Amino acid sequence: MTTTVPGLDALLPSLRALYRDLHAHPELSLQETRTAGVVAGRLRAQSGWEVTEAVGGTGVVGVLRNGEGPTVLLRADMDGLPVLEATGLPYASKARGTDRDGNDVPVMHACGHDMHVTCLLGVTALLAADRGGWRGTVVAVFQPAEETGEGARNMLADGFAERFPAPDVCLGQHVGPFPAGVAVTRPGPVMAASDSYRVRLFGRGGHGSTPESTVDPVVLAAAVVLRLQTVVAREVGASQAAVVTVGSLHAGTKENIIPDEAELKLNIRSVDPVVRERVLAAVRRIVRAEAEASGAPEEPEFTSLGSFPVTVNTADATATTLTGLRRVLGEEAVLVLPQPINGSEDFGLFGTALGAPSVFWHFGGVDPAAFAGLDAETLAARGLPAEVAVNHSPRYAPLQDPTIELGVRALLGAARTWLADGADGADGMG
């Protein structure tokens, strides 16, 4: 480390306990009531924060005013996923919830949002305790429903721009399957756009012994899934980027009954708007053509399940933020990505809607020993080692240590790069 953070060592035991508690008690998107209560309580216990709850549903916003200076928005997301945890951790989640379709599902922090909340609450505590060392205003945003792409939109629709100070920059971070101590980002597009759909395929059910009297939607669904794999392979150029994934397929109730319909849930990732439109058109064309080829009695039904825009880092703001990250993590630990990450985020909506530059980066949460002998170029070419669990996996959980400390240092270092230097001994009042 190249700088010290006064007060961080003393704060870490509390942050570790907070992280374990949040990990053990995840909540689904738009249901983050317990998490929001924990966040609001922690903020109120830190001197000076103006706390507003129920922003956009379950969102929490804290504002710390500390004299004249820039306004910096810091954001963390709070929701978990419908995943059954398989990490074996002593604080593993046993929680269950009800999804938007009314299904009882397991719930897990399989994407590290518990780590994001912990790190931001660490930063808010340190900024509140050191108000003589900086000047400006900090807007701490604890956002619900990132996983569904609804949270940022809901908060903005709830009058965010009118209710809270206008930021000069928006900063956010995400833990990922990189070595602990490493941070990665890039100017320009840094994460892909995402479009998700539910597709209903209609058939004509009947007895499994007489398929000739039916239109089998299971066979139709299978044909659609296989044919969709050709979209990227045959309709997207080698120098372009897109991903088509069918993550859910449901049909039927019994082995000798041909059902009336099947349901697919699919996800499309892209970076270039032209490629996005080409892929979306190809998906619709293939689904409809396979339905016609099967003699389906009705046209397929498409329902949007949500979308995310491309996350774009403002170039000048990224250069400034990289300076702060390198100061606290070290020059060699901060890497510039050669291309965007195919995951998606709604963080960028804040900067777009509020007219502010924004910067988003990923920081590592994996034991560096898992990457022994592998350099960045090899990882870029071959991908992650098989034993490294990725976000959304039932085995995914960042290391508690040193990830919490490093995540706090990264976010605080980035924020302090933007905030004005304070005068020692000032009272911190604006």
C-alpha positions in Angstrom: 0.0 0.0 0.0 1.2 3.5 -0.7 -1.0 5.4 1.7 -2.4 4.9 5.2 -6.0 5.4 6.0 -6.4 6.7 9.6 -9.2 4.9 11.4 -9.6 2.0 9.0 -7.8 -0.6 11.1 -10.0 0.1 14.1 -13.1 0.0 11.9 -12.4 -3.3 10.2 -13.8 -5.6 12.9 -17.2 -3.9 12.7 -17.1 -4.0 8.9 -16.3 -7.7 9.0 -19.3 -8.4 11.3 -21.5 -6.3 9.1 -20.4 -8.2 6.0 -21.2 -11.6 7.5 -24.6 -10.3 8.7 -25.5 -9.0 5.3 -24.2 -12.1 3.5 -26.4 -14.3 5.8 -29.5 -12.2 5.2 -29.8 -11.5 1.5 -33.0 -10.1 0.1 -34.4 -10.2 -3.5 -34.7 -7.1 -5.7 -37.2 -4.5 -4.4 -37.5 -6.5 -1.1 -34.4 -5.1 0.6 -36.2 -3.8 3.7 -33.9 -5.4 6.3 -30.8 -4.3 4.4 -32.1 -0.8 4.0 -32.8 -0.6 7.7 -29.3 -1.7 8.6 -27.9 0.9 6.2 -30.0 3.7 7.5 -29.2 2.8 11.1 -25.4 2.7 10.4 -25.5 6.1 8.6 -27.4 7.8 11.4 -24.9 6.5 13.9 -22.2 8.3 11.9 -22.0 12.0 12.7 -23.5 14.4 10.2 -25.3 12.3 7.7 -28.7 13.4 6.5 -30.5 10.1 5.8 -33.5 9.6 3.5 -35.2 6.2 3.3 -37.6 4.6 0.9 -36.2 6.3 -2.2 -37.4 4.5 -5.3 -38.9 1.8 -3.0 -36.2 0.5 -0.6 -33.3 2.8 -1.6 -31.4 4.8 1.1 -29.6 8.1 0.4 -27.2 9.8 2.8 -25.9 13.3 2.3 -22.8 14.7 4.2 -22.2 18.4 3.7 -18.8 19.6 4.6 -18.2 23.1 3.3 -17.6 24.4 -0.2 -16.3 21.9 -2.7 -17.3 19.3 -5.3 -20.2 17.0 -4.8 -19.3 13.3 -5.2 -22.0 10.6 -5.6 -20.9 7.1 -4.3 -23.2 4.2 -5.1 -23.6 0.6 -3.8 -26.3 -1.9 -4.7 -28.1 -4.0 -2.1 -30.1 -6.9 -3.7 -29.4 -10.6 -3.7 -30.2 -13.3 -6.2 -32.5 -16.4 -6.3 -29.6 -18.8 -5.9 -29.0 -21.7 -3.4 -25.7 -21.0 -1.7 -23.1 -23.7 -1.9 -20.0 -21.9 -0.5 -19.9 -23.8 2.7 -19.1 -20.6 4.6 -20.1 -20.6 8.3 -22.2 -17.4 7.5 -23.7 -18.9 4.3 -27.3 -17.8 3.5 -30.2 -20.0 4.4 -32.7 -17.3 3.4 -35.6 -17.9 1.1 -37.9 -15.4 -0.6 -40.8 -15.1 -3.0 -39.9 -14.0 -6.5 -42.1 -11.8 -8.8 -43.8 -14.9 -10.2 -44.9 -16.0 -6.7 -42.3 -18.8 -6.5 -40.6 -19.7 -3.2 -36.9 -19.5 -4.0 -33.5 -19.6 -2.1 -31.8 -16.3 -1.8 -28.0 -15.6 -1.9 -25.6 -12.7 -2.2 -24.1 -14.4 -5.3 -22.9 -11.1 -6.9 -21.1 -9.4 -4.0 -23.6 -6.7 -3.3 -23.1 -7.4 0.4 -19.5 -6.5 -0.1 -20.5 -3.3 -1.9 -22.7 -2.1 0.9 -20.0 -3.0 3.5 -17.3 -1.0 1.7 -19.5 2.1 1.1 -20.5 2.1 4.8 -16.8 1.9 5.7 -16.2 4.9 3.5 -19.1 6.9 4.9 -17.8 6.2 8.4 -14.2 7.3 7.6 -15.4 10.5 5.8 -17.7 11.4 8.7 -14.8 10.9 11.2 -12.3 13.0 9.2 -14.3 16.1 8.2 -11.2 18.3 8.7 -9.4 16.5 5.9 -11.7 17.2 3.0 -14.2 19.7 1.7 -17.4 19.2 -0.4 -20.5 17.1 -0.3 -20.8 13.3 -0.5 -24.1 11.7 -1.6 -24.0 8.0 -0.6 -26.6 6.0 -2.6 -27.6 2.5 -1.5 -29.6 1.3 -4.4 -32.1 -1.6 -4.6 -32.9 -3.9 -7.6 -29.7 -3.6 -9.6 -30.1 -7.2 -10.7 -33.4 -6.5 -12.4 -32.4 -3.2 -13.9 -35.1 -1.3 -12.0 -33.3 0.2 -9.0 -31.6 3.2 -10.5 -34.6 4.0 -12.7 -36.9 3.9 -9.7 -34.7 6.2 -7.6 -34.4 8.7 -10.4 -38.1 8.5 -11.0 -38.7 9.3 -7.3 -37.3 12.8 -7.7 -33.7 12.0 -7.0 -32.5 15.0 -9.0 -34.7 17.4 -7.1 -34.3 15.9 -3.7 -30.5 15.6 -3.5 -27.4 17.7 -4.4 -26.4 17.5 -8.0 -23.1 15.5 -8.3 -20.0 16.7 -10.1 -19.1 13.0 -10.6 -20.7 9.6 -9.9 -18.4 6.8 -8.7 -19.2 3.1 -8.3 -17.4 -0.2 -7.9 -18.1 -3.9 -8.2 -16.3 -6.9 -6.6 -15.4 -9.6 -9.1 -13.3 -12.8 -9.8 -10.0 -11.0 -9.9 -7.1 -11.3 -7.5 -7.6 -9.4 -4.2 -5.7 -6.1 -4.5 -6.3 -5.6 -8.2 -8.7 -3.0 -9.7 -9.7 -2.9 -13.4 -11.5 -0.4 -15.5 -11.3 1.5 -18.8 -12.4 4.8 -20.4 -15.4 4.5 -22.7 -17.7 1.5 -22.7 -16.8 -0.6 -19.6 -19.8 -3.0 -19.4 -22.2 -4.3 -21.9 -25.9 -3.6 -22.6 -28.3 -6.3 -21.6 -31.8 -7.2 -22.8 -33.8 -10.0 -21.2 -37.0 -11.6 -22.4 -39.6 -14.2 -21.5 -40.7 -16.1 -24.6 -43.9 -18.3 -24.6 -44.0 -20.9 -27.3 -47.5 -22.3 -28.0 -48.2 -25.9 -29.0 -51.2 -28.3 -28.9 -51.0 -30.8 -26.1 -51.9 -34.4 -26.0 -50.8 -37.9 -25.0 -47.2 -38.9 -25.3 -48.1 -42.0 -27.2 -49.7 -40.0 -30.1 -47.4 -37.1 -30.9 -48.8 -37.0 -34.4 -52.0 -35.5 -33.0 -50.1 -32.7 -31.2 -47.8 -29.8 -31.8 -45.0 -30.5 -29.3 -43.7 -27.2 -27.7 -40.9 -29.1 -26.1 -39.4 -30.1 -29.4 -40.0 -26.5 -30.6 -38.2 -25.1 -27.6 -35.3 -27.4 -28.1 -35.0 -26.3 -31.7 -35.1 -22.7 -30.7 -32.4 -23.1 -28.1 -30.1 -24.8 -30.5 -30.7 -22.4 -33.4 -30.2 -19.4 -31.2 -26.6 -20.5 -30.7 -25.9 -19.7 -34.4 -26.8 -16.0 -33.9 -23.4 -15.0 -32.5 -21.5 -17.7 -34.4 -22.9 -16.8 -37.8 -24.4 -13.2 -37.6 -21.9 -11.3 -35.5 -18.5 -10.5 -36.8 -15.4 -11.9 -35.2 -14.3 -8.4 -34.2 -17.6 -7.6 -32.6 -19.1 -8.7 -29.3 -22.4 -10.2 -28.3 -23.7 -13.0 -26.1 -27.0 -14.9 -26.3 -27.9 -17.1 -23.3 -31.0 -19.1 -22.7 -31.0 -19.3 -18.9 -34.3 -20.9 -18.2 -36.5 -23.5 -20.1 -39.8 -24.8 -18.6 -42.4 -27.1 -20.1 -44.7 -29.8 -19.1 -45.5 -31.7 -15.8 -45.3 -35.4 -16.7 -43.3 -37.7 -18.9 -46.2 -39.0 -21.0 -48.1 -35.7 -21.5 -47.2 -33.3 -24.3 -47.9 -29.8 -22.9 -49.7 -26.9 -24.5 -46.8 -24.5 -24.2 -43.1 -24.0 -23.2 -41.4 -21.0 -21.8 -37.9 -19.7 -22.4 -36.1 -16.9 -20.6 -33.2 -15.5 -22.5 -30.6 -12.7 -22.2 -28.7 -10.8 -24.9 -25.5 -8.8 -24.2 -24.0 -6.3 -26.6 -21.8 -3.2 -26.7 -22.4 -1.7 -30.1 -26.0 -0.4 -30.8 -25.9 -1.7 -34.4 -24.9 -5.2 -33.2 -27.6 -5.0 -30.5 -30.4 -4.4 -33.0 -29.0 -7.1 -35.4 -29.0 -9.7 -32.6 -32.4 -8.8 -31.2 -33.9 -9.0 -34.7 -32.2 -12.4 -35.3 -33.6 -13.8 -32.1 -37.1 -12.7 -32.9 -36.8 -14.0 -36.5 -35.5 -17.4 -35.4 -38.1 -17.9 -32.7 -41.0 -17.1 -35.0 -39.5 -19.2 -37.9 -39.1 -22.2 -35.7 -42.7 -21.8 -34.4 -44.0 -21.7 -38.0 -41.9 -24.7 -38.9 -43.4 -26.6 -36.0 -47.0 -25.7 -37.0 -47.5 -23.7 -33.8 -51.2 -22.6 -33.5 -50.2 -19.1 -32.2 -47.4 -16.7 -32.7 -44.7 -16.7 -29.9 -45.2 -14.1 -27.2 -42.2 -11.9 -26.2 -42.3 -10.1 -22.8 -39.4 -7.8 -21.8 -37.9 -8.7 -18.4 -35.7 -5.7 -18.2 -32.8 -4.0 -19.9 -29.5 -2.3 -19.0 -27.7 0.4 -21.1 -24.1 0.1 -22.0 -22.1 1.4 -19.0 -19.8 4.2 -20.2 -16.9 5.7 -18.3 -16.3 9.4 -19.0 -12.7 9.5 -20.3 -11.4 12.5 -18.4 -13.1 11.5 -15.2 -11.6 8.0 -15.6 -8.1 9.4 -15.8 -8.6 11.3 -12.6 -10.1 8.4 -10.8 -7.3 6.0 -11.9 -4.9 8.4 -10.2 -6.7 7.9 -6.9 -6.9 4.2 -7.3 -3.3 3.9 -8.1 -2.4 6.0 -5.1 -4.1 3.6 -2.6 -3.7 0.3 -4.4 -0.3 0.7 -6.1 0.6 1.4 -9.7 0.9 -2.2 -10.8 -2.4 -3.2 -9.2 -4.6 -1.0 -11.3 -5.2 -2.3 -14.8 -6.8 -0.8 -17.9 -9.1 -3.3 -19.6 -8.5 -3.9 -23.4 -12.3 -4.3 -23.9 -15.6 -4.0 -22.0 -16.8 -6.7 -19.6 -19.8 -8.5 -20.8 -21.7 -8.1 -17.5 -24.2 -5.3 -17.2 -25.0 -2.5 -14.7 -27.6 0.2 -14.2 -25.1 2.5 -12.4 -24.5 4.6 -15.5 -28.1 5.8 -15.5 -27.3 8.2 -12.6 -24.6 10.0 -14.5 -26.7 10.2 -17.7 -29.8 11.5 -15.9 -28.0 13.9 -13.6 -25.7 15.2 -16.3 -22.5 14.2 -14.5 -19.4 12.3 -15.6 -19.3 8.8 -14.1 -16.6 6.1 -13.5 -17.2 2.4 -12.6 -14.5 -0.1 -11.8 -14.1 -3.7 -10.6 -11.9 -4.8 -7.7 -10.7 -8.3 -6.9 -12.0 -10.6 -4.2 -10.2 -13.8 -4.9 -7.1 -15.3 -3.2 -4.2 -14.3 -5.4 -2.8 -17.8 -5.0 -5.5 -19.0 -7.5 -3.8 -17.0 -10.2 -0.3 -18.1 -9.5 1.8 -18.0 -12.7 -0.8 -16.3 -14.7 -0.3 -12.8 -16.1 -3.0 -10.4 -17.3 -2.3 -11.3 -21.0 -2.8 -15.0 -20.3 -6.0 -14.4 -18.4 -7.4 -12.2 -21.1 -6.7 -14.9 -23.7 -7.7 -18.0 -21.8 -10.1 -16.8 -19.2 -10.3 -17.5 -15.5 -8.9 -20.7 -13.9 -11.7 -23.3 -13.6 -11.5 -23.3 -9.8 -12.4 -19.6 -9.5 -16.1 -19.1 -9.0 -17.6 -16.2 -10.8 -20.4 -13.8 -9.9 -23.9 -15.4 -9.9 -22.4 -18.9 -9.1 -23.7 -20.7 -6.0 -20.0 -21.0 -5.0 -19.3 -17.3 -5.4 -18.2 -15.3 -2.3 -15.3 -12.8 -2.2 -12.8 -13.3 0.6 -13.7 -11.3 3.6 -10.0 -10.4 4.1 -8.4 -8.5 2.5 -11.3 -7.6 0.2 -13.2 -5.4 2.7 -10.1 -3.3 3.4 -9.1 -3.1 -0.2 -12.7 -2.2 -1.3 -12.9 0.6 1.3 -9.4 1.9 0.3 -10.3 1.9 -3.4 -13.6 3.7 -3.0 -12.3 6.2 -0.5 -9.2 6.9 -2.5 -11.3 7.5 -5.6 -13.6 9.8 -3.7 -10.8 11.8 -2.1 -9.3 12.4 -5.5 -12.4 14.4 -6.4 -13.1 16.1 -3.0 -11.3 19.3 -2.1 -8.5 19.1 0.5 -9.6 20.3 3.9 -7.9 22.5 6.5 -6.8 20.7 9.7 -8.7 21.8 12.7 -11.7 23.1 10.7 -15.1 22.4 12.2 -16.4 20.7 9.1 -19.5 22.9 8.9 -20.6 24.3 5.5 
